[in-house]
Amino acid sequence: MYVVILIYSPSHAVQAEKILQRAAIPCKLIPVPRHLSSDCGVCIRIRQSDKAAALETLARAGMETQGARNVDR
């Protein structure tokens, strides 16, 4: 099970990916799943077990998100 973190813009998604990588949180930029909506079109996929740490890390870095949703893959 994975979680996708929705971000407001592609440039912010790339920045968020770098922040998570520096924090040693495995992540991957992917297109937003069709059943979810996002203004950006790109989101960050993480393991469900990393959700709390990832959201906390992004918040500490001042990165705003549109939320996090569970996805199968």
FIDOTI-444981 format. One record per residue (C-alpha): x, y, z; residue in three letters. Coordinates in steps of 0.05 Angstrom, whole numbers, plus 5000, padded with zeros to 4 digits. Each point is the difference from the previous one (the first is absolute). Layout:
N
     px     py     pz   code
      X      Y      Z    ALA
...
//
This chain:
73
     px     py     pz   code
   5000   5000   5000    MET
   5024   5070   4982    TYR
   4981   5071   5014    VAL
   5002   5057   4949    VAL
   5013   5070   5024    ILE
   4966   5052   4957    LEU
   5041   5063   4986    ILE
   4977   5067   4971    TYR
   5049   5005   4942    SER
   5052   4958   4962    PRO
   5057   5043   5025    SER
   4977   4991   5072    HIS
   4993   4925   4988    ALA
   5073   4997   4978    VAL
   5021   5041   5060    GLN
   4960   4955   5047    ALA
   5032   4938   4970    GLU
   5069   5029   5014    LYS
   4980   5017   5072    ILE
   4975   4928   5012    LEU
   5062   4970   4968    GLN
   5045   5042   5045    ARG
   4960   4973   5059    ALA
   5012   4928   4975    ALA
   4926   4989   4986    ILE
   4993   4958   4937    PRO
   4954   5035   4950    CYS
   4983   5005   4926    LYS
   4968   5053   4957    LEU
   4941   4971   4962    ILE
   4940   5026   4961    PRO
   4939   5012   5045    VAL
   4955   4938   4998    PRO
   4938   5012   4957    ARG
   4952   4991   5058    HIS
   5033   5058   5038    LEU
   5000   5072   4979    SER
   5058   5048   5004    SER
   5017   5066   4968    ASP
   5071   4977   4990    CYS
   4994   4933   4963    GLY
   5061   4973   5038    VAL
   5002   4970   5070    CYS
   5049   4965   5045    ILE
   4991   4927   5016    ARG
   5027   4973   5067    ILE
   4990   4937   5041    ARG
   4941   5004   5047    GLN
   5047   4987   5058    SER
   5038   5065   4983    ASP
   4938   5044   4997    LYS
   5006   5034   5068    ALA
   5075   5012   4993    ALA
   4992   5027   4929    ALA
   4944   5048   5017    LEU
   5038   5025   5061    GLU
   5064   5009   4960    THR
   4964   5040   4946    LEU
   4963   5042   5052    ALA
   5066   5016   5036    ARG
   5029   5022   4932    ALA
   4940   5046   4989    GLY
   4973   4959   4942    MET
   4925   5004   4992    GLU
   4963   4939   4975    THR
   4929   4986   4976    GLN
   4997   4939   5044    GLY
   5018   4927   4998    ALA
   4959   4942   4973    ARG
   5008   4925   5004    ASN
   5010   4963   4934    VAL
   5013   4928   4982    ASP
   5062   5011   4957    ARG
//
